[in-house]
Amino acid sequence: MIGLVTALGGAGALGCERSDRDPAPAAEAGNGESGVSVARSARGDRPRADTAAPPPVAGDGRRTILFVGTSLTAGLGIGRERAFPALIQRRLDSAGLSYRVVNAGESGETSAGALRRLDWLLRQPLDVFVLETGANDGLRGLGVDSMRANIQAILDRAKRAHPSAKLFVVAMEAPPNLGEAYTSSFRGVYPELAARNGATLVPFLLDGVAGRAELNQDDGMHPNIEGERIVAETVWRALRPTLEARRLD
């Protein structure tokens, strides 16, 4: 866990082709197929014209896992059907666990952007909430205190909207070129907030993938298909004990 490695230093925001002011749709990741899209307008709660009006609602009795994240969750460069949330859906199906995954990854998003679009996403049924954010904050050298406050506000809203939902916080790393003080402070946010909010901490998302050219796309930042399988395994190991325990709820 050395961080987002020197390859990320000065490389710009992850998935910078989108803006925090232009939320991407959330897609249901069932059996590798993209599903219902949900997104709201940046100017209010009205969804964009190219998205479904309501958030997706489970009608088959399955519980819902909502992944809120950046381009690393959205599957930039490989497609949502190959991104780790879709791979998690396949694991769930194979294990006979009755959950449906919703991929609400948004390329280029900072923690502030995630907070701005959260209320719309929280309108849907929700049993497990997985938050992956901060990578773009670190790449842009944004304030760690602001990121911490944004993530805390996200968790507060999730708990308020869905008190019984299980929370997961995915650890991220800042590029080392920002200095040891910044990277150390950045790294500490995730275990701190996970402990404070009773959330499960998922290890560094790109552990075993960052810095390995053979596991990343040409930009050196986003996993390729093989790298994505490793990312999915990291997330699955963290999720599985909770999901299996809830099988008997």
Buried (B, 14 or more C-beta within 10 A) or exposed (E): EEBBBBBBBEBEBBBBEBBBEBBBBBBBBBEBEBBBBBBBBBEEEEBBEEBBEEBBEBEEEBBBBBBBBBBBBBBBBBEBBBBBBBBBBBBBBEBEBBBBBBBBBBBBBBBBBBBBBBEBBBBBBBBBBBBBBBBBBBBBBBEBEEBBBBBBBBBEBBBEBBEEBBBBBBBBBBBBBBEEEBBEBBBEBBEBBBEEBEBBBBBBBBBBBBBBEEBBBEBBBBBBBEBBBBBBBBBBEBBBEEBEEBEEE
